[in-house]
Amino acid sequence: MLNAVRRTLAKIRRDAERYFALEARTAFPRRTEKLKILFTSGPFLAVVAYRISHLIRIELGPAPGPVLSIFSAVVEQASQFLWGIHIDPGAEIGPGLYLGHPGGVWIGPVRMGADCNVTHNTTIGRRTDGKPGTPTLGDRVWIGTGSVIFGPITVGDGVTVGPLTLVGRDVPPRCLVLGNPMRMVFRDYDNTIQIGFTPAAAPPEIRDSGPRATVPVAAAPEIRDSGLRATVPVVAPAEIPDSRARATKPAVGSPKIPDSGAPVQISQIPIDYAPTETTSAPTPVIVEASSASGGGSAR
């Protein structure tokens, strides 16, 4: 029983992942947007109702009990009444089922693979002439609006059924069929765009092939302290000369006569006196200097 519940929950989780990817407004929807899809998307709730009914009617055995049987019947009728979607509890449908729109979806006790898309106004089930058998659909099958698939036929993996198509015979994998009567339009047709997001498959299991060779890892060499420290001399900052030129004012005064050590004889040194308006020009004074050792006189 617990294993059946786990399988059902895993399928519902895969269904929800596809709805998040195909109906969310962003590639990484927030928790509020996910909750909105889970509780307001009618097609998703119809898929959940089918999973619960399939768990009660098929997975738990032929006699689940009166309470569970009544609950399963109520869930089926609610799905059909609220959203116009009926999925037979006896249908074997893989994980990742996506119903694009509510209304007019009728799926009988068929076998369907994983990651299939079914649009509205679609019927999949038995023949009307009483011949037994129901369709078997592979993985990643896209079924367009208004299509009918009936009888004991096989629809291969990756098949695309166009809108308003009547499928009553086998269809090989990766084909595009269209029309009534059905005709094959393309072979080796890639329907990745129509299917949309499909969760990545689990990576293959890697088994242990035996003992493994171990490669020794060399230890890093130890760096010892030699006790010597290199000293870097501190250089005083260089003095930056001031490049701005300064104007020098010449000093006013008598010219400086360098002393050469020998006596200098001054014969005549005229002293100019600039006359003014109130004084007359003075008589120049003649000074005679003698370099004799015995002295001299002045007049």
ZAMARGU-4260 file (C-alpha; in steps of 0.2 Angstrom, whole numbers, plus 5000, padded with zeros to 4 digits):
<rodrens>
0) 5000/5000/5000 | 5014/5012/5004 | 5023/5009/4988 | 5007/5012/4978 | 5005/5029/4988
5) 5023/5034/4984 | 5021/5030/4966 | 5005/5040/4965 | 5013/5055/4973 | 5028/5054/4962
10) 5017/5055/4947 | 5008/5070/4954 | 5024/5078/4957 | 5029/5076/4939 | 5012/5082/4933
15) 5014/5098/4944 | 5032/5101/4937 | 5025/5101/4919 | 5011/5113/4924 | 5023/5125/4933
20) 5034/5125/4917 | 5020/5127/4905 | 5008/5139/4914 | 5020/5150/4925 | 5024/5167/4919
25) 5042/5165/4922 | 5055/5151/4920 | 5057/5151/4939 | 5040/5154/4947 | 5039/5159/4965
30) 5030/5149/4978 | 5014/5160/4977 | 5013/5157/4959 | 5015/5138/4961 | 5001/5138/4974
35) 4990/5147/4963 | 4992/5134/4949 | 4990/5120/4961 | 4973/5126/4968 | 4966/5136/4953
40) 4970/5126/4938 | 4955/5115/4933 | 4965/5103/4922 | 4978/5100/4935 | 4965/5096/4948
45) 4956/5085/4936 | 4973/5075/4934 | 4975/5074/4953 | 4957/5067/4954 | 4961/5054/4941
50) 4977/5049/4951 | 4967/5047/4967 | 4953/5037/4959 | 4966/5026/4950 | 4975/5023/4967
55) 4959/5018/4976 | 4951/5008/4962 | 4967/4999/4954 | 4982/5001/4965 | 4974/4997/4982
60) 4965/4981/4975 | 4948/4977/4969 | 4939/4980/4986 | 4945/4996/4993 | 4930/4997/5005
65) 4914/5007/5004 | 4921/5023/5010 | 4935/5024/4998 | 4924/5018/4984 | 4911/5032/4987
70) 4925/5045/4989 | 4932/5040/4972 | 4915/5041/4963 | 4913/5058/4971 | 4930/5064/4964
75) 4926/5058/4947 | 4909/5066/4946 | 4916/5082/4953 | 4930/5083/4939 | 4917/5080/4926
80) 4905/5092/4932 | 4917/5106/4936 | 4929/5105/4922 | 4921/5094/4909 | 4935/5081/4910
85) 4933/5063/4912 | 4948/5051/4914 | 4943/5033/4917 | 4951/5026/4933 | 4956/5011/4924
90) 4967/5020/4912 | 4986/5018/4914 | 4994/5035/4911 | 5012/5039/4914 | 5018/5054/4924
95) 5019/5071/4917 | 5001/5072/4909 | 4997/5089/4904 | 4979/5094/4899 | 4980/5111/4890
100) 4962/5117/4892 | 4946/5111/4902 | 4931/5105/4893 | 4926/5090/4882 | 4940/5079/4887
105) 4935/5060/4887 | 4949/5047/4890 | 4944/5029/4892 | 4953/5014/4899 | 4968/5017/4888
110) 4987/5015/4890 | 4997/5031/4888 | 5016/5035/4891 | 5024/5049/4900 | 5024/5068/4896
115) 5009/5068/4885 | 4999/5083/4880 | 4980/5082/4877 | 4970/5097/4872 | 4951/5100/4874
120) 4937/5092/4864 | 4947/5076/4863 | 4941/5058/4864 | 4952/5043/4866 | 4943/5026/4869
125) 4934/5011/4861 | 4926/5009/4845 | 4907/5012/4843 | 4904/4995/4834 | 4907/4985/4849
130) 4924/4978/4844 | 4936/4976/4860 | 4952/4985/4862 | 4958/5003/4867 | 4972/5013/4860
135) 4990/5012/4867 | 5000/5028/4866 | 5018/5030/4868 | 5028/5044/4877 | 5028/5062/4872
140) 5012/5061/4861 | 5004/5078/4857 | 4985/5077/4853 | 4977/5092/4845 | 4960/5100/4847
145) 4945/5090/4841 | 4954/5074/4838 | 4947/5056/4840 | 4958/5041/4843 | 4949/5024/4845
150) 4951/5005/4843 | 4965/4993/4847 | 4979/5003/4839 | 4996/5009/4843 | 5003/5026/4842
155) 5022/5027/4843 | 5033/5038/4854 | 5034/5057/4849 | 5019/5056/4837 | 5010/5073/4834
160) 4991/5072/4830 | 4985/5087/4822 | 4968/5096/4826 | 4952/5087/4819 | 4961/5071/4815
165) 4952/5054/4816 | 4965/5041/4820 | 4959/5023/4818 | 4975/5014/4813 | 4993/5012/4819
170) 5005/5027/4818 | 5024/5024/4818 | 5035/5035/4830 | 5039/5053/4827 | 5026/5056/4813
175) 5014/5070/4811 | 4997/5065/4805 | 4982/5076/4800 | 4965/5075/4793 | 4949/5064/4791
180) 4953/5052/4784 | 4970/5052/4793 | 4985/5055/4782 | 5004/5056/4786 | 5011/5073/4783
185) 5029/5071/4790 | 5040/5057/4795 | 5054/5059/4808 | 5045/5074/4815 | 5051/5083/4831
190) 5037/5088/4842 | 5048/5096/4856 | 5040/5113/4853 | 5023/5106/4855 | 5026/5095/4870
195) 5036/5109/4879 | 5045/5106/4895 | 5049/5088/4901 | 5058/5085/4917 | 5075/5078/4914
200) 5077/5059/4916 | 5087/5052/4931 | 5106/5050/4927 | 5111/5032/4923 | 5117/5022/4938
205) 5136/5019/4938 | 5140/5002/4945 | 5156/4998/4955 | 5167/4988/4942 | 5180/4983/4955
210) 5195/4989/4965 | 5201/5007/4961 | 5219/5012/4959 | 5224/5025/4971 | 5237/5039/4967
215) 5247/5045/4981 | 5246/5063/4984 | 5263/5071/4987 | 5264/5082/5003 | 5268/5101/5001
220) 5286/5105/5005 | 5288/5112/5022 | 5295/5130/5022 | 5307/5133/5037 | 5311/5150/5045
225) 5330/5154/5043 | 5329/5168/5055 | 5336/5181/5043 | 5325/5195/5038 | 5329/5207/5023
230) 5329/5225/5028 | 5323/5238/5016 | 5332/5255/5018 | 5320/5269/5021 | 5323/5283/5008
235) 5319/5301/5013 | 5308/5309/5001 | 5317/5320/4988 | 5315/5338/4990 | 5305/5346/4976
240) 5312/5363/4971 | 5301/5377/4969 | 5300/5381/4950 | 5291/5397/4952 | 5303/5412/4948
245) 5304/5425/4961 | 5308/5444/4956 | 5323/5451/4966 | 5323/5469/4970 | 5341/5476/4968
250) 5348/5483/4984 | 5351/5502/4984 | 5368/5508/4991 | 5386/5511/4987 | 5395/5498/4976
255) 5404/5485/4985 | 5423/5486/4981 | 5431/5469/4983 | 5447/5469/4994 | 5461/5462/4984
260) 5474/5465/4998 | 5484/5479/4990 | 5482/5497/4995 | 5470/5506/4983 | 5474/5524/4979
265) 5459/5534/4974 | 5464/5550/4964 | 5448/5558/4961 | 5431/5552/4965 | 5418/5565/4960
270) 5402/5566/4971 | 5387/5571/4961 | 5374/5581/4970 | 5358/5583/4961 | 5352/5601/4963
275) 5335/5605/4968 | 5324/5620/4965 | 5328/5629/4981 | 5347/5626/4982 | 5361/5631/4970
280) 5373/5619/4963 | 5387/5616/4976 | 5405/5617/4971 | 5413/5600/4968 | 5425/5594/4981
285) 5441/5587/4976 | 5449/5574/4988 | 5466/5568/4986 | 5472/5553/4994 | 5490/5548/4996
290) 5496/5530/4998 | 5512/5536/5007 | 5516/5528/5023 | 5520/5544/5032 | 5502/5550/5030
295) 5495/5565/5020 | 5485/5581/5021 | 5469/5586/5013 | 5463/5603/5007
</rodrens>
